[in-house]
Amino acid sequence: MERVLHRVNSPSRLRRGIAARFDRAEVDLRYRRGRFVLSHDVPMGPWTLGRSGAEFVRSRFPPIHRKGRLARLAELIDGDAIPLLIDLKGRWPRRGLAHLAESLRLRGRDEDAVASNHRRRLDRFGRIDPNRTRVYGLNRRRTRRLIRRLDPDDAPRAVSIDAALLDGRPGLLDALTGANVAVYVWNIGRPDALTPLKRAGVAGAIFDDTGWVAAAGPRPAAAI
């Protein structure tokens, strides 16, 4: 099971993840005026609009936070960075998807995966970069649709899913792994929940706290 550090939107957090021996870093990427900007919430000049800020904030209210300069994707992928799980936030025109695919190719970032809650967006990216792993975000509605059409030839290669949704749908994890779908679980509330996920065959666990790495077990072989 890969240990994935959640919301790595700055070089300093990436360095902490590498030092803690995470296997992958999840980043929130936005395409703005031809640039790749790292921010969970919507950037507006030196501010971000939303409860989470660019990365993390001390208080969620009011839902606007001063960030200053936002980090760029190049700051995380130049050098010997661990593989990324790139969550595509905001609007992504085709030129942005093509620009991202070319940037990753030129830097030899073959192990980076791309994720989104928007299935059509990932499908469009797949037509541009068919060999790149795509991780489809599932919610309750999308999960029902996926189960109806679940078979090894048709299902997405990888999905991400809220731990609470797995808890409420017994048998869902077995159905996904049985169809050769790599499952990444996020919003994990406690470190002792990592061991059962690993035993169940989860491909990756996405969590915030760098101190949880030991609870997730040793470094794995490639998960996706």
Buried (B, 14 or more C-beta within 10 A) or exposed (E): BBBBBBBBBBBEBBEBBBEBEBBBBBBBBBBBEEEBBBBBBBBEEEBBEBBBBBBBBEEEEEBBBEBEEBBBBEBBBEEEBBBBBBBBBBEBEEEBBBBBBEBBEEBEBEBBBBBBBEBEBBEBBBEBBEEBBBBBBBEEEBBEEBBEEBEEEEBBBBBBBBBEBBEEBEEBBEBBBEBEBBBBBBBBEEBEBBEEBBEBBBBBBBBBEBEBBEBBBEEBEEBB
